[in-house]
């Protein structure tokens, strides 16, 4: 599967916004700008999901004494500590 990941290229497809009705003159139509959507293959999506699950699994497997609490210097933030 790793070999398949290396050979696949990230694709960027261009989609245009929806066209206006045809009966409106071309002068009145706003200029449509394309927007770009990055496409992923199935194997890239599977790898992305597996990597996020690995991190959560790592956090769940740590023993409580392995965690280190670090005070944050952000009094306006909702949390006062970070876990590492």
N, C-alpha and C positions, 0 to 999 in steps of 0.2 A: 504494500500500500504506500510505503514511503516513496518508492520509485514513481508511482502514479502521481503523487503530490508534486514531485519535482518537474514532471513533464507538462502538467496542466498550467495554462496561463490564465492570469486574472483577466476577465473580460469587462469592458466598460461599454454599455450600450446606451445609445442616445434615443430618448423618447421625446416626442413633441407634445405640447399641451393640446387640449381638445380644440378642434377648429370651430370657428363661429359658423352661423348659418350661412348657406350659400347665397341667399337673396340679399345680404348686406353687401354693399359695394366694397371693393378692396381698399378704398381710401379710408373708410371708417373702421376697418379692422385694426385692432392693435397688433403690433409686431410680436409674434410668438417667439419666445426664447426656449431653446431645448434645455432639458435638465438631464443630468447624468446619474445613472444607477449602476452601482458596482455589482457585477454578477459573480456568484461563487458556484463552484461545482459541488456535487453532492459530497465528494471526498473532502473538500475544503470545509464544508459545513460540519461534517462528522468530526474532523480534527478540531475545529473550533469548540464544539460541544465537549469533546473528550478533554481538551485542555482546561476548560472551566471546571469540569467535574473533578479533575485531578487536584486542583487547588482546594476545592471544598473538602475533598477526601483527606487531603493533607491536614487541613485545619481540624477535622473531626478526629483524626488519628493521634493528634498531639495530646500528651498528658497535661493535666492542669498545671503542674509545676513547670512545664516548658514554656508557658506563656509569659511574656514580659509586658507589663503595663507602663506606658509612657504618658506623662502628663502633657497635655496640649496647651499652647499659649493662645488659645482662642476663646475668650470668655463669652462671646456671643454665640458660639457653636452649640449644637444640641447635646454633644457628648464631651466629657472632660478627659477621657482616656482613650488611648489606642492600644490595640492588642497586637503584639508581634510574636 
